Structure formats: structure tokens, C-alpha cells
Amino acid sequence: MSRLPVLTLYTRRGCHLCEQAEERLRLLDFAYRPVDVDRDPALRARYGDDVPVLALGERVLLKGVLSRARLSELKLRLLREAGENR
């Protein structure tokens, strides 16, 4: 069982960076749920064109280009945090 938390990926249809982010999240075995910001006026106002955005609760972890390197670094950080909170 993964010690990684379930993250939220704020995205929108037709966003190539969002599609790349989802592919990389899957490849690195992240647990996430995608949320289309255009389906919620409050999220649209909050994130505007700043998608993809990867968040843990209200905490924005990454936004913009979610490269494999950035996501790998984030994964290590989240695993360390999970270990410290045991």
C-alpha cells in the first residue's frame, strides 16, 4: 500500500500540459484525482489559466510543466513527510 496521499490535479480539457501531467503521474504511481477547473466558477477564478496545478488539500505543490524530474522530487518529499508523520 502506498504511503503517498491522494493529490488533486486541477486541469482542463484540451490542455496539453495537463495531459502530460496525468501521464507522468500515472507512470510514477501517484494517486490523484483530476478536477476540471472549468466546471466550477470558483476554481476557474482561483486558477485561471495556471493549469495544471497539483495540490494536497489547499496546499499547492506544483503548477505549470510537471516534468518527470519535478514529480520525482515531489514524490521523495511526500514520502519523507509521510515517514515523519508516523
Biopython code that builds the backbone (N, CA, C, O; Angstrom):
import numpy as np
from Bio.PDB.StructureBuilder import StructureBuilder

atoms = [
    (1, "MET", "N", (0.847, -1.194, 0.000)),
    (1, "MET", "CA", (0.000, 0.000, 0.000)),
    (1, "MET", "C", (0.885, 1.248, 0.000)),
    (1, "MET", "O", (1.852, 1.327, 0.759)),
    (2, "SER", "N", (0.559, 2.206, -0.838)),
    (2, "SER", "CA", (1.353, 3.410, -0.979)),
    (2, "SER", "C", (1.190, 4.316, 0.231)),
    (2, "SER", "O", (0.109, 4.446, 0.805)),
    (3, "ARG", "N", (2.292, 4.929, 0.589)),
    (3, "ARG", "CA", (2.252, 5.905, 1.672)),
    (3, "ARG", "C", (2.001, 7.305, 1.131)),
    (3, "ARG", "O", (1.949, 8.273, 1.889)),
    (4, "LEU", "N", (1.848, 7.403, -0.176)),
    (4, "LEU", "CA", (1.587, 8.703, -0.785)),
    (4, "LEU", "C", (0.126, 9.102, -0.604)),
    (4, "LEU", "O", (-0.767, 8.266, -0.738)),
    (5, "PRO", "N", (-0.119, 10.369, -0.304)),
    (5, "PRO", "CA", (-1.508, 10.832, -0.194)),
    (5, "PRO", "C", (-2.139, 10.962, -1.572)),
    (5, "PRO", "O", (-1.439, 11.020, -2.583)),
    (6, "VAL", "N", (-3.448, 11.007, -1.605)),
    (6, "VAL", "CA", (-4.168, 11.255, -2.853)),
    (6, "VAL", "C", (-4.120, 12.757, -3.113)),
    (6, "VAL", "O", (-4.546, 13.561, -2.283)),
    (7, "LEU", "N", (-3.597, 13.115, -4.272)),
    (7, "LEU", "CA", (-3.459, 14.517, -4.648)),
    (7, "LEU", "C", (-4.586, 14.921, -5.583)),
    (7, "LEU", "O", (-5.279, 14.072, -6.143)),
    (8, "THR", "N", (-4.761, 16.217, -5.744)),
    (8, "THR", "CA", (-5.736, 16.754, -6.694)),
    (8, "THR", "C", (-4.976, 17.400, -7.838)),
    (8, "THR", "O", (-4.074, 18.208, -7.618)),
    (9, "LEU", "N", (-5.342, 17.039, -9.057)),
    (9, "LEU", "CA", (-4.759, 17.652, -10.241)),
    (9, "LEU", "C", (-5.825, 18.544, -10.868)),
    (9, "LEU", "O", (-6.803, 18.060, -11.437)),
    (10, "TYR", "N", (-5.619, 19.852, -10.756)),
    (10, "TYR", "CA", (-6.537, 20.800, -11.386)),
    (10, "TYR", "C", (-6.124, 20.928, -12.842)),
    (10, "TYR", "O", (-4.963, 21.192, -13.154)),
    (11, "THR", "N", (-7.083, 20.739, -13.716)),
    (11, "THR", "CA", (-6.811, 20.598, -15.146)),
    (11, "THR", "C", (-7.953, 21.203, -15.938)),
    (11, "THR", "O", (-8.903, 21.742, -15.369)),
    (12, "ARG", "N", (-7.853, 21.108, -17.255)),
    (12, "ARG", "CA", (-8.969, 21.483, -18.129)),
    (12, "ARG", "C", (-8.849, 20.711, -19.435)),
    (12, "ARG", "O", (-7.764, 20.269, -19.811)),
    (13, "ARG", "N", (-9.952, 20.559, -20.106)),
    (13, "ARG", "CA", (-9.965, 19.843, -21.400)),
    (13, "ARG", "C", (-9.136, 20.614, -22.418)),
    (13, "ARG", "O", (-9.145, 21.844, -22.455)),
    (14, "GLY", "N", (-8.420, 19.857, -23.240)),
    (14, "GLY", "CA", (-7.652, 20.461, -24.313)),
    (14, "GLY", "C", (-6.316, 21.039, -23.893)),
    (14, "GLY", "O", (-5.636, 21.666, -24.706)),
    (15, "CYS", "N", (-5.929, 20.847, -22.657)),
    (15, "CYS", "CA", (-4.661, 21.371, -22.142)),
    (15, "CYS", "C", (-3.579, 20.301, -22.309)),
    (15, "CYS", "O", (-3.604, 19.280, -21.621)),
    (16, "HIS", "N", (-2.638, 20.531, -23.214)),
    (16, "HIS", "CA", (-1.613, 19.515, -23.450)),
    (16, "HIS", "C", (-0.697, 19.335, -22.240)),
    (16, "HIS", "O", (-0.223, 18.227, -21.991)),
    (17, "LEU", "N", (-0.441, 20.401, -21.486)),
    (17, "LEU", "CA", (0.372, 20.255, -20.275)),
    (17, "LEU", "C", (-0.348, 19.399, -19.229)),
    (17, "LEU", "O", (0.281, 18.640, -18.491)),
    (18, "CYS", "N", (-1.665, 19.534, -19.178)),
    (18, "CYS", "CA", (-2.464, 18.719, -18.246)),
    (18, "CYS", "C", (-2.415, 17.247, -18.644)),
    (18, "CYS", "O", (-2.294, 16.369, -17.789)),
    (19, "GLU", "N", (-2.508, 16.985, -19.931)),
    (19, "GLU", "CA", (-2.436, 15.606, -20.419)),
    (19, "GLU", "C", (-1.069, 14.997, -20.114)),
    (19, "GLU", "O", (-0.982, 13.839, -19.704)),
    (20, "GLN", "N", (-0.005, 15.770, -20.311)),
    (20, "GLN", "CA", (1.342, 15.294, -19.984)),
    (20, "GLN", "C", (1.466, 15.029, -18.486)),
    (20, "GLN", "O", (2.056, 14.031, -18.071)),
    (21, "ALA", "N", (0.911, 15.923, -17.685)),
    (21, "ALA", "CA", (0.979, 15.758, -16.230)),
    (21, "ALA", "C", (0.290, 14.467, -15.803)),
    (21, "ALA", "O", (0.829, 13.725, -14.981)),
    (22, "GLU", "N", (-0.886, 14.190, -16.345)),
    (22, "GLU", "CA", (-1.604, 12.966, -15.985)),
    (22, "GLU", "C", (-0.808, 11.724, -16.372)),
    (22, "GLU", "O", (-0.741, 10.763, -15.606)),
    (23, "GLU", "N", (-0.210, 11.744, -17.551)),
    (23, "GLU", "CA", (0.588, 10.605, -17.994)),
    (23, "GLU", "C", (1.771, 10.370, -17.052)),
    (23, "GLU", "O", (2.054, 9.234, -16.672)),
    (24, "ARG", "N", (2.447, 11.437, -16.685)),
    (24, "ARG", "CA", (3.614, 11.307, -15.801)),
    (24, "ARG", "C", (3.214, 10.900, -14.390)),
    (24, "ARG", "O", (3.925, 10.131, -13.743)),
    (25, "LEU", "N", (2.090, 11.404, -13.909)),
    (25, "LEU", "CA", (1.611, 10.996, -12.582)),
    (25, "LEU", "C", (1.322, 9.501, -12.555)),
    (25, "LEU", "O", (1.656, 8.815, -11.589)),
    (26, "ARG", "N", (0.706, 9.002, -13.608)),
    (26, "ARG", "CA", (0.420, 7.557, -13.699)),
    (26, "ARG", "C", (1.716, 6.754, -13.746)),
    (26, "ARG", "O", (1.854, 5.749, -13.049)),
    (27, "LEU", "N", (2.664, 7.197, -14.568)),
    (27, "LEU", "CA", (3.942, 6.473, -14.703)),
    (27, "LEU", "C", (4.706, 6.402, -13.379)),
    (27, "LEU", "O", (5.407, 5.427, -13.112)),
    (28, "LEU", "N", (4.567, 7.433, -12.561)),
    (28, "LEU", "CA", (5.279, 7.477, -11.280)),
    (28, "LEU", "C", (4.429, 6.965, -10.116)),
    (28, "LEU", "O", (4.805, 7.118, -8.954)),
    (29, "ASP", "N", (3.287, 6.361, -10.431)),
    (29, "ASP", "CA", (2.398, 5.737, -9.431)),
    (29, "ASP", "C", (1.877, 6.695, -8.370)),
    (29, "ASP", "O", (1.777, 6.336, -7.197)),
    (30, "PHE", "N", (1.548, 7.905, -8.780)),
    (30, "PHE", "CA", (0.889, 8.841, -7.866)),
    (30, "PHE", "C", (-0.592, 8.505, -7.809)),
    (30, "PHE", "O", (-1.181, 8.090, -8.807)),
    (31, "ALA", "N", (-1.183, 8.681, -6.658)),
    (31, "ALA", "CA", (-2.637, 8.590, -6.516)),
    (31, "ALA", "C", (-3.156, 10.026, -6.644)),
    (31, "ALA", "O", (-2.743, 10.911, -5.895)),
    (32, "TYR", "N", (-4.054, 10.244, -7.590)),
    (32, "TYR", "CA", (-4.566, 11.597, -7.787)),
    (32, "TYR", "C", (-5.980, 11.531, -8.336)),
    (32, "TYR", "O", (-6.425, 10.516, -8.872)),
    (33, "ARG", "N", (-6.660, 12.644, -8.182)),
    (33, "ARG", "CA", (-7.975, 12.770, -8.804)),
    (33, "ARG", "C", (-7.965, 14.046, -9.632)),
    (33, "ARG", "O", (-7.614, 15.114, -9.129)),
    (34, "PRO", "N", (-8.345, 13.938, -10.891)),
    (34, "PRO", "CA", (-8.379, 15.129, -11.743)),
    (34, "PRO", "C", (-9.655, 15.936, -11.500)),
    (34, "PRO", "O", (-10.731, 15.371, -11.300)),
    (35, "VAL", "N", (-9.522, 17.239, -11.519)),
    (35, "VAL", "CA", (-10.665, 18.143, -11.368)),
    (35, "VAL", "C", (-10.583, 19.185, -12.475)),
    (35, "VAL", "O", (-9.590, 19.904, -12.587)),
    (36, "ASP", "N", (-11.623, 19.261, -13.284)),
    (36, "ASP", "CA", (-11.685, 20.232, -14.376)),
    (36, "ASP", "C", (-12.101, 21.584, -13.795)),
    (36, "ASP", "O", (-13.223, 21.739, -13.314)),
    (37, "VAL", "N", (-11.191, 22.562, -13.843)),
    (37, "VAL", "CA", (-11.477, 23.867, -13.242)),
    (37, "VAL", "C", (-12.609, 24.599, -13.952)),
    (37, "VAL", "O", (-13.258, 25.461, -13.360)),
    (38, "ASP", "N", (-12.848, 24.261, -15.213)),
    (38, "ASP", "CA", (-13.893, 24.956, -15.959)),
    (38, "ASP", "C", (-15.294, 24.524, -15.554)),
    (38, "ASP", "O", (-16.271, 25.150, -15.966)),
    (39, "ARG", "N", (-15.413, 23.474, -14.761)),
    (39, "ARG", "CA", (-16.728, 23.008, -14.299)),
    (39, "ARG", "C", (-17.173, 23.724, -13.018)),
    (39, "ARG", "O", (-18.309, 23.558, -12.573)),
    (40, "ASP", "N", (-16.277, 24.516, -12.432)),
    (40, "ASP", "CA", (-16.586, 25.204, -11.173)),
    (40, "ASP", "C", (-16.103, 26.649, -11.278)),
    (40, "ASP", "O", (-14.898, 26.886, -11.368)),
    (41, "PRO", "N", (-17.026, 27.622, -11.268)),
    (41, "PRO", "CA", (-16.627, 29.028, -11.407)),
    (41, "PRO", "C", (-15.612, 29.486, -10.348)),
    (41, "PRO", "O", (-14.750, 30.316, -10.638)),
    (42, "ALA", "N", (-15.709, 28.959, -9.144)),
    (42, "ALA", "CA", (-14.759, 29.353, -8.087)),
    (42, "ALA", "C", (-13.354, 28.842, -8.414)),
    (42, "ALA", "O", (-12.368, 29.552, -8.218)),
    (43, "LEU", "N", (-13.270, 27.608, -8.911)),
    (43, "LEU", "CA", (-11.956, 27.069, -9.281)),
    (43, "LEU", "C", (-11.414, 27.791, -10.508)),
    (43, "LEU", "O", (-10.217, 28.065, -10.590)),
    (44, "ARG", "N", (-12.282, 28.098, -11.453)),
    (44, "ARG", "CA", (-11.861, 28.841, -12.648)),
    (44, "ARG", "C", (-11.286, 30.194, -12.239)),
    (44, "ARG", "O", (-10.260, 30.620, -12.769)),
    (45, "ALA", "N", (-11.939, 30.863, -11.305)),
    (45, "ALA", "CA", (-11.458, 32.164, -10.828)),
    (45, "ALA", "C", (-10.141, 32.013, -10.069)),
    (45, "ALA", "O", (-9.255, 32.861, -10.177)),
    (46, "ARG", "N", (-10.020, 30.934, -9.306)),
    (46, "ARG", "CA", (-8.821, 30.726, -8.486)),
    (46, "ARG", "C", (-7.592, 30.387, -9.331)),
    (46, "ARG", "O", (-6.513, 30.930, -9.098)),
    (47, "TYR", "N", (-7.746, 29.502, -10.300)),
    (47, "TYR", "CA", (-6.600, 29.016, -11.063)),
    (47, "TYR", "C", (-6.462, 29.640, -12.445)),
    (47, "TYR", "O", (-5.380, 29.597, -13.031)),
    (48, "GLY", "N", (-7.537, 30.221, -12.977)),
    (48, "GLY", "CA", (-7.450, 30.863, -14.284)),
    (48, "GLY", "C", (-6.796, 29.961, -15.310)),
    (48, "GLY", "O", (-7.252, 28.843, -15.553)),
    (49, "ASP", "N", (-5.734, 30.450, -15.904)),
    (49, "ASP", "CA", (-5.018, 29.673, -16.916)),
    (49, "ASP", "C", (-3.795, 28.960, -16.334)),
    (49, "ASP", "O", (-2.991, 28.405, -17.082)),
    (50, "ASP", "N", (-3.650, 28.969, -15.024)),
    (50, "ASP", "CA", (-2.489, 28.353, -14.354)),
    (50, "ASP", "C", (-2.676, 26.854, -14.140)),
    (50, "ASP", "O", (-2.485, 26.367, -13.026)),
    (51, "VAL", "N", (-3.036, 26.131, -15.163)),
    (51, "VAL", "CA", (-3.156, 24.684, -15.043)),
    (51, "VAL", "C", (-2.076, 24.042, -15.891)),
    (51, "VAL", "O", (-1.653, 24.635, -16.883)),
    (52, "PRO", "N", (-1.627, 22.882, -15.544)),
    (52, "PRO", "CA", (-2.061, 22.052, -14.428)),
    (52, "PRO", "C", (-1.522, 22.561, -13.083)),
    (52, "PRO", "O", (-0.466, 23.187, -12.998)),
    (53, "VAL", "N", (-2.295, 22.263, -12.052)),
    (53, "VAL", "CA", (-1.904, 22.565, -10.676)),
    (53, "VAL", "C", (-2.086, 21.282, -9.877)),
    (53, "VAL", "O", (-3.145, 20.655, -9.925)),
    (54, "LEU", "N", (-1.060, 20.901, -9.151)),
    (54, "LEU", "CA", (-1.106, 19.705, -8.316)),
    (54, "LEU", "C", (-1.154, 20.155, -6.864)),
    (54, "LEU", "O", (-0.300, 20.918, -6.411)),
    (55, "ALA", "N", (-2.163, 19.674, -6.136)),
    (55, "ALA", "CA", (-2.375, 20.147, -4.771)),
    (55, "ALA", "C", (-2.634, 18.995, -3.815)),
    (55, "ALA", "O", (-3.077, 17.913, -4.201)),
    (56, "LEU", "N", (-2.341, 19.274, -2.563)),
    (56, "LEU", "CA", (-2.675, 18.384, -1.450)),
    (56, "LEU", "C", (-3.552, 19.200, -0.536)),
    (56, "LEU", "O", (-3.070, 20.057, 0.205)),
    (57, "GLY", "N", (-4.846, 18.932, -0.590)),
    (57, "GLY", "CA", (-5.785, 19.791, 0.132)),
    (57, "GLY", "C", (-5.719, 21.189, -0.459)),
    (57, "GLY", "O", (-5.848, 21.358, -1.672)),
    (58, "GLU", "N", (-5.520, 22.188, 0.382)),
    (58, "GLU", "CA", (-5.409, 23.579, -0.072)),
    (58, "GLU", "C", (-3.969, 23.949, -0.429)),
    (58, "GLU", "O", (-3.718, 25.042, -0.935)),
    (59, "ARG", "N", (-3.045, 23.063, -0.173)),
    (59, "ARG", "CA", (-1.606, 23.322, -0.395)),
    (59, "ARG", "C", (-1.215, 23.029, -1.842)),
    (59, "ARG", "O", (-1.240, 21.877, -2.277)),
    (60, "VAL", "N", (-0.856, 24.072, -2.583)),
    (60, "VAL", "CA", (-0.391, 23.892, -3.954)),
    (60, "VAL", "C", (1.033, 23.362, -3.895)),
    (60, "VAL", "O", (1.915, 23.971, -3.289)),
    (61, "LEU", "N", (1.239, 22.218, -4.535)),
    (61, "LEU", "CA", (2.551, 21.566, -4.537)),
    (61, "LEU", "C", (3.365, 21.957, -5.766)),
    (61, "LEU", "O", (4.546, 22.285, -5.653)),
    (62, "LEU", "N", (2.738, 21.923, -6.933)),
    (62, "LEU", "CA", (3.397, 22.254, -8.193)),
    (62, "LEU", "C", (2.377, 22.832, -9.147)),
    (62, "LEU", "O", (1.185, 22.534, -9.063)),
    (63, "LYS", "N", (2.858, 23.661, -10.051)),
    (63, "LYS", "CA", (1.993, 24.100, -11.147)),
    (63, "LYS", "C", (2.854, 24.379, -12.368)),
    (63, "LYS", "O", (4.065, 24.580, -12.270)),
    (64, "GLY", "N", (2.197, 24.385, -13.518)),
    (64, "GLY", "CA", (2.930, 24.574, -14.763)),
    (64, "GLY", "C", (3.375, 23.243, -15.328)),
    (64, "GLY", "O", (2.658, 22.247, -15.225)),
    (65, "VAL", "N", (4.546, 23.221, -15.920)),
    (65, "VAL", "CA", (5.071, 21.994, -16.514)),
    (65, "VAL", "C", (5.456, 21.020, -15.402)),
    (65, "VAL", "O", (6.347, 21.308, -14.605)),
    (66, "LEU", "N", (4.793, 19.880, -15.348)),
    (66, "LEU", "CA", (5.084, 18.870, -14.322)),
    (66, "LEU", "C", (5.982, 17.813, -14.955)),
    (66, "LEU", "O", (5.525, 16.752, -15.382)),
    (67, "SER", "N", (7.261, 18.131, -15.003)),
    (67, "SER", "CA", (8.232, 17.220, -15.609)),
    (67, "SER", "C", (8.422, 15.996, -14.727)),
    (67, "SER", "O", (8.063, 15.994, -13.549)),
    (68, "ARG", "N", (8.980, 14.983, -15.310)),
    (68, "ARG", "CA", (9.289, 13.755, -14.557)),
    (68, "ARG", "C", (10.226, 14.071, -13.389)),
    (68, "ARG", "O", (10.062, 13.531, -12.296)),
    (69, "ALA", "N", (11.204, 14.942, -13.621)),
    (69, "ALA", "CA", (12.153, 15.307, -12.558)),
    (69, "ALA", "C", (11.453, 16.019, -11.401)),
    (69, "ALA", "O", (11.697, 15.696, -10.238)),
    (70, "ARG", "N", (10.595, 16.975, -11.707)),
    (70, "ARG", "CA", (9.873, 17.706, -10.651)),
    (70, "ARG", "C", (8.956, 16.766, -9.870)),
    (70, "ARG", "O", (8.869, 16.852, -8.645)),
    (71, "LEU", "N", (8.279, 15.877, -10.580)),
    (71, "LEU", "CA", (7.380, 14.944, -9.912)),
    (71, "LEU", "C", (8.148, 13.920, -9.077)),
    (71, "LEU", "O", (7.688, 13.531, -8.004)),
    (72, "SER", "N", (9.302, 13.486, -9.553)),
    (72, "SER", "CA", (10.122, 12.547, -8.771)),
    (72, "SER", "C", (10.601, 13.201, -7.482)),
    (72, "SER", "O", (10.592, 12.580, -6.419)),
    (73, "GLU", "N", (11.016, 14.449, -7.584)),
    (73, "GLU", "CA", (11.448, 15.194, -6.395)),
    (73, "GLU", "C", (10.285, 15.346, -5.409)),
    (73, "GLU", "O", (10.455, 15.171, -4.203)),
    (74, "LEU", "N", (9.110, 15.673, -5.936)),
    (74, "LEU", "CA", (7.928, 15.804, -5.084)),
    (74, "LEU", "C", (7.594, 14.480, -4.409)),
    (74, "LEU", "O", (7.251, 14.456, -3.227)),
    (75, "LYS", "N", (7.691, 13.395, -5.137)),
    (75, "LYS", "CA", (7.386, 12.076, -4.574)),
    (75, "LYS", "C", (8.304, 11.771, -3.394)),
    (75, "LYS", "O", (7.845, 11.299, -2.354)),
    (76, "LEU", "N", (9.586, 12.037, -3.551)),
    (76, "LEU", "CA", (10.526, 11.820, -2.436)),
    (76, "LEU", "C", (10.174, 12.691, -1.239)),
    (76, "LEU", "O", (10.214, 12.233, -0.097)),
    (77, "ARG", "N", (9.829, 13.948, -1.502)),
    (77, "ARG", "CA", (9.460, 14.865, -0.415)),
    (77, "ARG", "C", (8.203, 14.370, 0.319)),
    (77, "ARG", "O", (8.149, 14.396, 1.548)),
    (78, "LEU", "N", (7.208, 13.927, -0.434)),
    (78, "LEU", "CA", (5.970, 13.438, 0.182)),
    (78, "LEU", "C", (6.213, 12.158, 0.975)),
    (78, "LEU", "O", (5.632, 11.971, 2.045)),
    (79, "LEU", "N", (7.065, 11.278, 0.458)),
    (79, "LEU", "CA", (7.384, 10.049, 1.190)),
    (79, "LEU", "C", (8.121, 10.368, 2.489)),
    (79, "LEU", "O", (7.863, 9.746, 3.519)),
    (80, "ARG", "N", (9.035, 11.335, 2.442)),
    (80, "ARG", "CA", (9.728, 11.758, 3.678)),
    (80, "ARG", "C", (8.730, 12.316, 4.691)),
    (80, "ARG", "O", (8.776, 11.976, 5.873)),
    (81, "GLU", "N", (7.826, 13.177, 4.216)),
    (81, "GLU", "CA", (6.824, 13.752, 5.106)),
    (81, "GLU", "C", (5.944, 12.676, 5.717)),
    (81, "GLU", "O", (5.606, 12.748, 6.898)),
    (82, "ALA", "N", (5.570, 11.679, 4.927)),
    (82, "ALA", "CA", (4.734, 10.585, 5.422)),
    (82, "ALA", "C", (5.480, 9.809, 6.501)),
    (82, "ALA", "O", (4.882, 9.404, 7.498)),
    (83, "GLY", "N", (6.779, 9.599, 6.311)),
    (83, "GLY", "CA", (7.594, 8.905, 7.292)),
    (83, "GLY", "C", (7.753, 9.675, 8.585)),
    (83, "GLY", "O", (7.798, 9.087, 9.666)),
    (84, "GLU", "N", (7.839, 11.002, 8.473)),
    (84, "GLU", "CA", (7.980, 11.850, 9.654)),
    (84, "GLU", "C", (6.690, 11.931, 10.449)),
    (84, "GLU", "O", (6.726, 12.172, 11.655)),
    (85, "ASN", "N", (5.555, 11.736, 9.800)),
    (85, "ASN", "CA", (4.254, 11.867, 10.459)),
    (85, "ASN", "C", (3.743, 10.549, 11.027)),
    (85, "ASN", "O", (2.601, 10.467, 11.480)),
    (86, "ARG", "N", (4.573, 9.529, 11.006)),
    (86, "ARG", "CA", (4.153, 8.236, 11.548)),
    (86, "ARG", "C", (4.096, 8.265, 13.039)),
    (86, "ARG", "O", (3.759, 7.260, 13.664)),
]
sb = StructureBuilder()
sb.init_structure("model")
sb.init_model(0)
sb.init_chain("A")
sb.init_seg("    ")
for serial, (resi, resn, name, xyz) in enumerate(atoms, 1):
    if name == "N":
        sb.init_residue(resn, " ", resi, " ")
    sb.init_atom(name, np.array(xyz, "f"), 0.0, 1.0, " ", f" {name:<3s}", serial, name[0])
structure = sb.get_structure()
